[in-house]
Amino acid sequence: MTATERARELAVVAARAASDRKAQEIIALDVSDQLVLTDIFLIASGTNERQVSAIVDAVEEAMHKAGSKAIRREGLSEARWVLLDFGDVVVHVQHAEDRVYYALERLWKDCPEVELPDDARGGGDTAEFGGSDTDAAIHLDPGHRQ
């Protein structure tokens, strides 16, 4: 089974909102074959806690306008790794350092990536999350500020 068209649409809405707040390394993974609870994981990074919070606020507002309200929200008080559950789409907004440490892309590497439009991919530094757990080819500079 693959992600529904509605889930894909919502993932683009969330990704564009995150990109508007200068989120980095925005990717969407189709986890529908692996999980029963959701279709897509959207993952984005912020360079500091304030930016993570701003990304979360923008995503929630855009998703609300698209007719989807968060069922659950976790991690907002620390703003290091915030999870927003919209049912068909789960959005993970992580501090860049935590994203490198937890490497969700590597954990879900068997799931296909959902193509996002150019304006929904975010900017900033690039990171390589593939390879082994000891792979030192991660190129995020946690001290980088936009």
PADO-690301 format. One record per residue (C-alpha): residue number from 1; residue in one letter; x negated, y negated, z. Coordinates in steps of 0.05 Angstrom, whole numbers, plus 5000, padded with zeros to 4 digits. Layout:
REM residues N
NODE  kolfi  timar     X     Y     Z
NODE    NUM      A     X     Y     Z
...
***
This chain:
REM residues 146
NODE  kolfi  timar     X     Y     Z
NODE      1      M  5000  5000  5000
NODE      2      T  4976  4929  4986
NODE      3      A  4992  4863  5019
NODE      4      T  5060  4834  5000
NODE      5      E  5065  4773  4955
NODE      6      R  5092  4733  5014
NODE      7      A  5031  4751  5056
NODE      8      R  4985  4730  4999
NODE      9      E  5022  4663  4993
NODE     10      L  5017  4651  5068
NODE     11      A  4943  4669  5068
NODE     12      V  4931  4615  5015
NODE     13      V  4972  4564  5056
NODE     14      A  4930  4579  5118
NODE     15      A  4864  4579  5079
NODE     16      R  4879  4512  5047
NODE     17      A  4896  4482  5115
NODE     18      A  4831  4509  5144
NODE     19      S  4792  4484  5084
NODE     20      D  4823  4414  5093
NODE     21      R  4791  4413  5163
NODE     22      K  4723  4433  5134
NODE     23      A  4726  4506  5156
NODE     24      Q  4668  4548  5130
NODE     25      E  4666  4616  5098
NODE     26      I  4741  4626  5091
NODE     27      I  4758  4697  5069
NODE     28      A  4820  4738  5067
NODE     29      L  4820  4814  5074
NODE     30      D  4877  4860  5054
NODE     31      V  4882  4905  5116
NODE     32      S  4951  4934  5098
NODE     33      D  4923  5004  5085
NODE     34      Q  4887  5004  5153
NODE     35      L  4937  4970  5198
NODE     36      V  5012  4976  5205
NODE     37      L  5021  4910  5242
NODE     38      T  4996  4861  5189
NODE     39      D  4977  4855  5115
NODE     40      I  4921  4804  5114
NODE     41      F  4866  4780  5160
NODE     42      L  4844  4709  5144
NODE     43      I  4777  4691  5175
NODE     44      A  4747  4621  5180
NODE     45      S  4691  4588  5218
NODE     46      G  4682  4521  5253
NODE     47      T  4616  4491  5276
NODE     48      N  4640  4472  5345
NODE     49      E  4699  4480  5392
NODE     50      R  4731  4414  5371
NODE     51      Q  4730  4435  5298
NODE     52      V  4758  4504  5315
NODE     53      S  4816  4470  5351
NODE     54      A  4828  4423  5292
NODE     55      I  4828  4481  5243
NODE     56      V  4878  4519  5287
NODE     57      D  4924  4458  5292
NODE     58      A  4922  4448  5216
NODE     59      V  4936  4521  5202
NODE     60      E  4995  4523  5250
NODE     61      E  5025  4460  5221
NODE     62      A  5018  4484  5149
NODE     63      M  5046  4553  5165
NODE     64      H  5105  4522  5201
NODE     65      K  5120  4479  5140
NODE     66      A  5116  4543  5098
NODE     67      G  5168  4575  5144
NODE     68      S  5123  4618  5186
NODE     69      K  5114  4608  5261
NODE     70      A  5059  4640  5302
NODE     71      I  5085  4701  5340
NODE     72      R  5024  4701  5384
NODE     73      R  4964  4656  5397
NODE     74      E  4902  4675  5436
NODE     75      G  4836  4641  5454
NODE     76      L  4859  4569  5445
NODE     77      S  4834  4545  5513
NODE     78      E  4762  4566  5498
NODE     79      A  4765  4550  5424
NODE     80      R  4710  4600  5408
NODE     81      W  4752  4653  5374
NODE     82      V  4825  4636  5364
NODE     83      L  4873  4688  5338
NODE     84      L  4939  4666  5307
NODE     85      D  4988  4721  5291
NODE     86      F  5040  4702  5239
NODE     87      G  5064  4774  5228
NODE     88      D  5043  4787  5156
NODE     89      V  4980  4746  5165
NODE     90      V  4932  4743  5225
NODE     91      V  4886  4684  5224
NODE     92      H  4819  4687  5261
NODE     93      V  4784  4620  5271
NODE     94      Q  4716  4631  5301
NODE     95      H  4659  4588  5324
NODE     96      A  4603  4600  5274
NODE     97      E  4559  4633  5327
NODE     98      D  4614  4681  5348
NODE     99      R  4630  4698  5276
NODE    100      V  4558  4720  5264
NODE    101      Y  4558  4760  5329
NODE    102      Y  4625  4797  5319
NODE    103      A  4618  4803  5242
NODE    104      L  4691  4820  5227
NODE    105      E  4674  4825  5153
NODE    106      R  4627  4882  5168
NODE    107      L  4678  4916  5213
NODE    108      W  4732  4912  5159
NODE    109      K  4684  4922  5100
NODE    110      D  4727  4978  5070
NODE    111      C  4785  4930  5061
NODE    112      P  4790  4893  4995
NODE    113      E  4781  4818  4994
NODE    114      V  4842  4777  4973
NODE    115      E  4823  4726  4920
NODE    116      L  4832  4655  4945
NODE    117      P  4834  4593  4901
NODE    118      D  4772  4549  4901
NODE    119      D  4806  4496  4944
NODE    120      A  4820  4548  4998
NODE    121      R  4751  4578  5007
NODE    122      G  4720  4526  5052
NODE    123      G  4651  4497  5047
NODE    124      G  4588  4492  5088
NODE    125      D  4533  4542  5099
NODE    126      T  4535  4611  5068
NODE    127      A  4527  4675  5105
NODE    128      E  4513  4746  5084
NODE    129      F  4552  4794  5128
NODE    130      G  4538  4858  5090
NODE    131      G  4486  4910  5106
NODE    132      S  4468  4946  5169
NODE    133      D  4479  4923  5241
NODE    134      T  4406  4905  5245
NODE    135      D  4408  4865  5181
NODE    136      A  4373  4799  5194
NODE    137      A  4399  4766  5130
NODE    138      I  4450  4721  5164
NODE    139      H  4440  4649  5143
NODE    140      L  4486  4608  5187
NODE    141      D  4453  4552  5226
NODE    142      P  4495  4546  5290
NODE    143      G  4465  4477  5302
NODE    144      H  4490  4450  5235
NODE    145      R  4541  4395  5242
NODE    146      Q  4583  4365  5187
***
